[in-house]
Amino acid sequence: MKRFLSSLILAGCFFSATSFSLFPQQYREFAQAQTLDELFYTFYGQKIPLHLRRDTVAVSFKANTRSRSIQPLYLQLQQDLRRGGSGNTRSIGSNHRSDVDVKPLGENIALVNLPNGTRASLNTVQQQIQKQPYVQEILPILSRKSQPASPETKSEPVIVLPNEIVISFAGEMSESQKQIILLRHDLEVLRPLRFSKNRYLVRSKSLSGTEILNVTNQLTQIPGVQSATPNFIQATSDHMSQLLATAANLPETPHATEHLQKQLAQLPQPKDTPISSNLLPLQWHLNSTPRRGQLLARTDIRATEAWRNSNGGRGVVVAVIDSLIQWDHPDLVKKTYKSGDRPDKLPGEEYGWDFSSQGEGDADTRLSSQEMAQIQAEFQDTFKLPSDQLLKKYQQLSGILKQHYPKASDSEIAHRLRNLIRTQIGSEFHGTWAAGVIAANSEDKAGILGVAPDTQILPVRVFGLRGAINTASLSEAIGYAASRNVDVINMSLGGLLPDEGLTEQIFDVLDAHRDLVIVASAGNENLDGVGFPAGIPGVISVGATNMTGNRTFYSSYGGGLDIVAPGGEIQNSLSGGILTTGGTWLDGFWQGMSVPDYAWGVALDPLGKYVQVEGTSFSAPIVSGVVALMKGEDPKRRLSREEIVSILNKTATYDGLKLSKADANRYRLQKEVGFGTVVDAPVSRPSGIFPKAKPVSAQEYFFGRGLVNADAAVQAVKQR
């Protein structure tokens, strides 16, 4: 359990110190105070400040609209804007028409980005966008106040504000009372949220744009409304920017197949393991001895020993709530759970569900042909185009890279650009990466092994392309996974906006399923305090360590951190990453071109069938896999969630972990001065529930209860 809910708040966002009244009769004054200079929504009464982006807008496309050509609509829009559209070739500025950049975000939204220094106003571009017959509406883009731009792209994180609100009513509210509230605010119900109670997705019939924030804040002041939050569409690809930047300068590995064989020939297989695979010696997070030798301390989770004392997680199901889950990967295809017949079975449901699609969603969490069409061309450009043509075609991104690396040559910028695009596209399979960490196990033993190689995964997709996610989809996905009686839910996602309705949904699910364990990544922001949703009480928050036993440079720490597991670091060597299953091995990526003989970016092999990655996104599924091993030894589910978590914490260890000099100094400063890492966060009023907290040790501050120990945890379960 978390020490304070305020740790969650401080970790995830930045707040105004101004307090406000919660009396219903004052809600109108409260809402009217919001202007473009003060945009916000609330989380349990705290203001979450936002600001309006002036350099970019979001565009939603009309349903069932086809491009005039076979290309996707976002490319059609980019083409029309660059040409000026409707014959008006000067509408965007003659010197900068070719620089307008349009990128897809999920299934039906695109981001229109204007280059720095353009003479065109955003209003002019919006007028041009509205002329396109396939455009539904223009949506504002917000970002968190005081949140820094990403180091690689210098762009602010993207938060799209649609005309949608998730509203939760108190259980005692009648249908007529709900309707009165909706009518008074001119709202209509789009649909009830599935796998949830008393929660609805609604829209305003008369307002749009930033006015949706006003409506939402009004609703939070009404008796009977338990919570109301805009259904923000967030682009989590921006949260990965620092990690993508790390991968951008990785060198290519020539003659990749031969290089891999030589590398494996020099590494021994772990001893006395009941299960093995060709690539196991590279999986240092499972057993670090082949890589670190007998003399150095173990920095792994002792998975190979746990396999000797367990059934490998047999009979356990872990729901992977994430992005594209390519469950037909050879190492995953036999590990996918079939949900079977049940009263609330979704249309066509067999192997999980895709909540990122429009309408009711989709029965397939894998890459669709339409999505392949959106990303194939960019991927192939990085292999086909010479450097000068690549820099010209992607001039906006290459221009940003040149600003960030002013001394780099064109060839060096082109190399970074290739790796950046390839890794961005490869990271669309983030869910496949997480699933492989948990349960990979190929029949021919030519691949990798997951932490729990005999467990099964339930694929649950919530991210569209470029990491597009919204609260309604995530809330439904969590409820869906729980309804399928899974044992563990893994959420390798963090850095989302704190959301009251989502918090309530997680509380409801945990209350209704006493055995269910939810695990989430602490976040990659290198901040004091874990991100959302990892900071929600009852969720296990997981930080990341590297192969040498240090906290990784990116892992968040401090308030709300429960435990750590290997997350990998690849800035010095790709082999320091977490080896898992990739997605770019699909034939569609290579159609019409030759496969290179070198490994690129984070890929271990030329196809990207296996990747070496970093992030708390992979320390979390390692812990989910350990919980699966534990539950495999408790087939009758005698142990409650609290008992499982208690064992996990008590068997964790600081052995093999060590503080860097920088972290030791950071701790001394924080302990003595109270210097924080969250800019502009106010000093919260002390809670009356808890006494004043005593300082934790430096080890607990950065590592929580310690490094998870799979073998000790499994044996502790067996002794119960």
Salt bridges, closest charged atoms under 4 A:
GLU38 OE2 - LYS47 NZ 2.90
ASP55 OD1 - ARG53 NE 2.89
ASP80 OD1 - ARG68 NH2 2.66
ASP99 OD2 - HIS96 ND1 3.70
GLU156 OE1 - HIS51 NE2 2.80
GLU156 OE2 - ARG53 NE 3.48
GLU175 OE2 - LYS178 NZ 3.25
ASP186 OD1 - LYS205 NZ 3.94
GLU188 OE2 - ARG203 NH1 2.78
GLU252 OE2 - ARG422 NH1 3.77
ASP300 OD1 - ARG298 NE 2.57
GLU305 OE2 - ARG298 NH1 2.93
ASP322 OD1 - HIS430 ND1 2.81
ASP328 OD2 - ARG366 NH1 3.24
ASP341 OD1 - LYS345 NZ 3.40
ASP344 OD1 - ARG484 NH1 2.94
GLU349 OE1 - ARG484 NH2 2.93
GLU350 OE2 - LYS338 NZ 3.22
ASP354 OD2 - ARG461 NH1 3.65
ASP364 OD2 - ARG366 NH2 2.86
GLU371 OE2 - ARG461 NH2 2.71
GLU378 OE2 - LYS103 NZ 2.87
ASP381 OD2 - LYS393 NZ 2.86
ASP410 OD1 - LYS402 NZ 3.90
ASP454 OD2 - ARG314 NH2 3.64
GLU476 OE2 - ARG191 NH1 2.49
GLU476 OE2 - ARG194 NE 3.13
ASP487 OD1 - ARG637 NE 2.97
GLU504 OE1 - ARG199 NH2 3.83
ASP508 OD2 - ARG199 NH2 2.92
ASP515 OD1 - ARG514 NH1 3.07
ASP562 OD2 - LYS2 NZ 2.83
ASP597 OD2 - HIS255 ND1 3.50
ASP634 OD1 - ARG638 NE 3.50
GLU642 OE2 - ARG641 NH2 3.84
GLU643 OE2 - ARG720 NH1 3.80
ASP663 OD1 - ARG551 NH2 2.82
ASP663 OD1 - ARG666 NE 3.55
GLU700 OE2 - ARG3 NH2 2.59
